[in-house]
């Protein structure tokens, strides 16, 4: 299970583990100049219900590092503390790239709106970005390591975070339960 929170005060900002202790930046979770982002892959089909919990609850997602043909994984993009710009709105853009094991691109989208509009609630609340990427391992998909690269840009703050995640598509199909 993956559970990570962001906390902030005037002197302290960054990602924290469930125990409240600071965790270092990784290729999938970074912060810079007060802005933080994280990308994760989950196999939870109920990820949206888990996310839509009361604000005081921290949802926990099952991290997916492998997927079998016929199964689905979701890539979720989280951000914290986007800067409110001159128009009293946040403007976070992202580039989304998914690379197949053979080096070809499955997705290559630039300047996608990740979050735009007025900022409601505490800026330090973790927010789910608009794009959610779903992947179903199909028979024609190449077996091996798939790479997910997300570049988050907090436009008013002029900060960019490059995030990277991988998952492995396995050849075998999950066996069906006997009746």
Secondary structure, DSSP 8 states (H G I E B T S, - for coil): -B-EEEEE-SS-EEEEETTS-B----SSEEEETTEEEEEEEE--TTHHHHHSS-TTS---B-B-SEEEET-EEEEEEEEE---B-TTS-EEEEEEEEEE-TTS-EEEEEEEEEEEEE---S-TTS-EE-S--EEEE--TTS-SEEEEEEEEEEETTTTEEEEEEEEEEEEEEE------
